[in-house]
Amino acid sequence: MKKITLLAAVLVPLLMAVTIASAQSRPNAADSVTDVNSDRARQQRQQRLERDEQTNSMINAERAQAQIERQARLKERCERTTGVMSGYQNRHQQNSRQYIEAFRRVEANLESIAERLGTSEIVDVTQLVALISQLSTMIDEFEVSNSDFIATIQEIPTTACSGGDQDLRVVIQSSQTAFRQLKAEAGQIRSFIQNTIRPELIRLREQLAQSDSE
């Protein structure tokens, strides 16, 4: 009996030690699952990073291409607009100079008529002189408006070469407004000569004819 008890006392601790050792050496299933999930998460993060890098690269490439295309369009618009506006400006300056010279010749002729009639003291040229002064003022204003219009059309090529579409539209609209103003003033001068000064000249001529018949 003592031998059995002694044997049990020896074997039990030995079996316990073997069991503990075996348990420590056996892999833990929960730890294995955690490791697998962690690896999968890392792979997914890496894949997302790679996809993000690819997306950013595509976006940057598209932006760069868009910028290149925009610069090409801007250059083309600049060259085309500069050529067109240069020709237009030269033609307008020539035409407007002819208009102004014609108006000034009319003014000079009227001043000469008023001076001759005034020297003769046959008719009263006070009204004619006042009308000539008014005509001179209208021609002065026309010259200012013409200069303003030329300034606006000179801005068009500059804006076409450096500004945005909206800026170009604003400048073009400004030039159109200035041209309408200029055209209206030219019409007003012609109308003033035809409908106001001409009747006054006819009146003075009739007075001269009546004076000669007396």
Secondary structure, 3 states (H helix, E strand, C coil): CHHHHHHHHHHHHHHHHHHHHHHHHCCCHHHHHHHHHHHHHHHHHHHHHHHHHHHHHHHHHHHHHHHHHHHHHHHHHHHHHHHHHHHHHHHHHHHHHHHHHHHHHHHHHHHHHHHHHHHHCCCCCHHHHHHHHHHHHHHHHHHHHHHHHHHHHHHHHHHHHHCCHHHHHHHHHHHHHHHHHHHHHHHHHHHHHHHHHHHHHHHHHHHHHHHHHC
